[in-house]
Amino acid sequence: MVVDIKGFLEGQRDEIDAKIESLIPKKLTKANIEKICGKPRYAYDVETASKAVNEPIWDLLSRGGKRWRPALFLLSHEAFGGDSKKVFDFVVIPEVVHNGTLMVDDIEDNSDLRRGKPCVHKIYGVDVAINAGNAMYYLPLLSLMRAKGKFPDAMLLRAYEIYSQEMIQLSYGQGMDIWWHKGEKYSVSEDEYLQMCAYKTGTLARMSAKLGALFANASEKEIEAIGKFAESIGVAFQIQDDILNLVGEQFSKGKGVGEDIREGKRSLIIIHSLKRADKKDGDRLRAILLSRPTDQKVVDEAIAIVKKYDSIQYSATRAKEIVYDAWKELAPLLKPSKAKDTLKAFADYLVERSI
């Protein structure tokens, strides 16, 4: 069965954005700030709250993005026999949190561009961007709070547990990534890198899939299996991101060719290169990463080293293996359906994408 995943994602986008806007309005009014925060004891400065929180949030959300995490939530729900219309309110959870991490990540990396435009902190200031990014970690919880009475209390409690655990892991994954590209650890193993990815990028995919399965009344075994598969998609997505950062022309227009080299990031590509390189190349690659180069010629030199040791191809192959192995465990638990076929095609698309 041939599935048009790009069309599938584009077809979901407008409805997902509308649902996000219904939870987080682009411009606050007295009525909807009370719906979000409750009735004030004193008085809200609605205009300031809108400019300081909602406006920067939508500045980023309006720039695009694939919206694949909400789509993964819906597919996971349908794959276990659920009706996605009944749970569509929850698509905001992974997407809003994801964009919050991007806003904060850009500050941590001192990035200039995000999706082809100046980063939010470059427009509104670091203080506003940090606060808005953090707000995006909590605002999605409103969708669960407002679902009380529509779903069993035990199911909603489990949803809060999944959300909380994944957010904890997200922070640890990001922390490891930051520490490594600061140069605080000289050598990172492949398994350590993959675990970092499982937490930094895999966690929101895992959250999406587990919540989707949970609200379809899947068993704990099924929830864990689809969570592991989704995590593998997230890990593979991160590896592919690392590859495209070095060789993807369309992708790099949004951030800059080789920005990961400039930031000194320890990707699977770099780890593999350092493992295989001779002493001269290895020392030079480490020196470049630690220097945080701004000269494009130096960045290109590092890219030439990783290409010399076939590290890009190794990473691409490893990403596919990770997804394939997880799918083999999940597939027997899913009944034949369009959702199952789309889920598999969806994973293939994210791993093999060129943008």
WOLINGI-V671728 format. One record per helix or strand. SS is the DSSP state (~ for helix, > for strand). FROM is the first residue (numbers start at 1). LEN is the number of residues. If there is no record, write none. Layout:
# WOLINGI-V671728
ss->SS from->FROM len->LEN
ss->SS from->FROM len->LEN
This chain:
# WOLINGI-V671728
ss->~ from->5 len->19
ss->~ from->30 len->8
ss->~ from->46 len->16
ss->~ from->68 len->12
ss->~ from->84 len->3
ss->~ from->88 len->21
ss->> from->113 len->2
ss->> from->117 len->2
ss->~ from->120 len->5
ss->~ from->126 len->13
ss->~ from->141 len->5
ss->> from->148 len->1
ss->> from->151 len->1
ss->~ from->153 len->29
ss->~ from->190 len->11
ss->~ from->202 len->13
ss->~ from->220 len->28
ss->~ from->249 len->4
ss->~ from->259 len->4
ss->~ from->268 len->9
ss->~ from->279 len->13
ss->~ from->296 len->13
ss->~ from->311 len->21
ss->~ from->338 len->15
